[in-house]
């Protein structure tokens, strides 16, 4: 049955459609007129004849084709492409990016291991067995169900640096890995690089590779390189375990070890042969509804007023080389689920199991809503977030991500850039599963000015929950709930607004970080550096475990006011339990849920169907740190002004500052901070100023 969902963006003011109706069916023929009784065989044939106001209705079935759309509709007469759905509204039309391998499988032995071989003229990057993705032969082994098990990556040892990996793990293999591809999560670890191994010897614990790019943090050696992770692909010696495959280029054959050990039957094995199931450029007023993409995705460029709704996109993209980290002359085009242009609506999408980005919205005034995106960015590169929103440099973006559920990401859940974006009512969790130094919702720089992040649930990030990064200006974070993250929220820069957020955790992990020190002079920054951060920002009515200033002096900012800290209190434990149960209740006049205001929910209002398998999560937190209850309350107290402004060098001042801190008890610090808060709320000469003078 067909369920023709309302297309809210286009049809609100549209008049009745006046156009032709065409039909497509697996039993049709492209020589037919495309009527209900005599349908076309392919979707491509149908879209070639569509005019403004026309509709194409697609019957259930598998369509192994790439549909390139050329024609547009109008505001009052859009073009509609509608797939058949089941009784639950789920798409029954499949645009398939894979094809079956045809031929006879031959049993062979590879290094003493039983496998099956079949001729294959062209290499592939993705293989499926009975509809489930298999893993390209790699070391250490990692079945698809363990893409989030960090222990399946080899670990680097101390002494490594850029261009050199040291690992006792690789020495134990006894294999010469020269020529293999190394997938490297090294150095800063918010990026992952793929590089060919230039030199290695069997039994050696060291291999070299070429990496000429400057690392993002500028550090090319040192202790941070001792906890790097990596794995290797591209050599037949890695073919050792059930579920693995390898393309034997010299012999133009595919080698495969089936999970059940049995010879594959006809149609059991399919390989990726096309990247896109649907594309278009320069389109206007087109609706696509009720289509399932498998092993491929959609990409619409420079298109406006499109509606993409109720579509499922599974295994949409796969990249062995991670183009974003290659040198310019070596880069190909990333395969992305993407829409660029203006005033496009993406509604009720399910996007899952892509090793690069979930979806990218480029342009202006685009909306992604009520969608579910999960299990993406397996290698942990920040260039491939779950949702990526960006516009033109210096121009307002004004796009919106609303009521979406985004989870299981190797890096960032939502990454947004450019001005005046809105990130609202999203549920984002299990992020940073394959890297470090990230946030579940991430933005930064003056380019993001005017953007607002509000009413989101964020939890179980291996890094921070929400982050306004270096040189942030004029951002707003309000009414967000963050729990079980390594760190809660940080808002750098100045002229920011942060109010009515709830940040939960223990041992200092439920922290609101307010940097006040001079902005670090990063080599890539394009804007003037501030001598003091957040001097003009507002932080009020937040309910948090603790506020920290990164050992900076307490800020002289009257707009940091009326924040409630619960470090070490029983109320914090209760609030964490409520958050885990998603059963929130108001907590006075502070935090994301206030007395007298409606209790709101975040995330999509539906669940996708099960695919019959579960992915194991075994990640690493960003930093194995824990603050004692007393330490979480103890912050740095600035030196007296005469010492701060003296001619002593910075080393002497730092030593004096450390000694000064040791002289203050936790109780004295708490009393001083409370007095500072009250003083900032009142004018000079009041009791608060007199109390502060006595401390």
Helices and strands as residue ranges (DSSP letters): H 8-11, E 21-24, H 43-47, E 55-58, E 61-63, E 67-69, E 79-83, E 93-96, E 98-100, E 106-110, E 113-119, E 127-129, E 132-133, E 135-136, E 138-139, G 144-146, E 148-149, G 150-152, E 154-155, E 164-166, H 168-171, E 181-185, E 193-199, E 206-209, G 223-227, E 229-233, G 236-238, E 244-248, G 249-251, E 253-256, E 269-272, E 276-281, E 286-289, E 291-294, E 297-301, E 307-309, E 312-314, G 323-325, G 328-330, E 338-342, E 345-347, E 350-354, E 359-364, E 367-369, E 372-376, E 387-390, E 400-402, E 405-409, E 414-416, E 422-424, E 427-431, E 439-444, G 446-448, E 452-454, E 457-461, E 464-469, E 476-478, E 481-483, E 487-491, E 497-499, E 502-504, E 511-513, E 538-540, E 543-544, E 546-548, E 560-561, E 564-565, H 570-580, E 617-618, H 629-633, H 641-644, H 650-662, H 666-681, H 687-694
